[in-house]
Amino acid sequence: MNNPITMILNADPLILSALREDITSEDVSTNSVTPKAVQGEADLICKEDGIICGLQVFERVFTLLQADAKVEMFAKDGDKVTKGQLLAKVKGDIRTILSGERTALNYLQRMSGIATYTSKVAALLEGTSIKLLDTRKTTPNMRIFEKYAVTVGGGNNHRYNLSDGVLLKDNHIGAAGGVKEAIQMAKAYAPFVRKIEVEVENLDMVKEAVEAGAHIIMLDNMSHDVMAEALKIIDGRAEVEISGNVTKENIEKIKDLPVNYISSGALTHSAPILDVSLKNLHPTE
């Protein structure tokens, strides 16, 4: 999800759906005050410090409404931005700018918020070899945008969707009848090139996962001491991921453990937006 061009190609149907959600038949307010085409421009202003992300999505909202609309950028995704900074100028039919404003800002604020929060969490892992991962705990129909924002903020994507990898969680294990059985069934079904990851909740499950040949073992909601013991049991025979209520506030308590990955659903489900605004709209003709 770190390629903005690929994201845009796949994002158009989602952006169009968002626009249809906001404009079911017409923009009554805009058409009331601007009945005819008038060229204009508006300023995109940052209202707090953070990491900007989603500028191409912001632009695409307007060009889908009006093919010749222009957005002049003064920043790029991943830049550190500050309160009061001019990020871009939107130029086009004033009706386009008014009708697309909220949808464009919603994408930009959400994506920038995730990038900003991810950047703060990633900074706490500096000096370690641990990779920070996101999860599938994303807003429906926003995953492509939110996972891209994680990479802009310095994080990494876990699997994109259910077709993307084998991750055996507690209910999969329950359905299979146990850790060993779940891993054996996954090995028999999934292509041999797929890594098999299994979620474990106690040391007995850790032992079973190692013996069954799991490639990645996810330590879920364990205490620091139990995770340290689990790592002794695994002893390098599988990669290790820590998961379960990991946030900016508690990640430093576990970063001393020699694991490969730490995943955090909070990167996408709990990041506050970054406040940006479209201001100073005025005619240019």
Summary of the structure (lengths in Angstrom):
residues: 285
radius of gyration: 22.7
end to end distance: 40.3
largest distance: 73.5
contacts: 933
relative contact order: 0.16
helix: 43%
strand: 20%
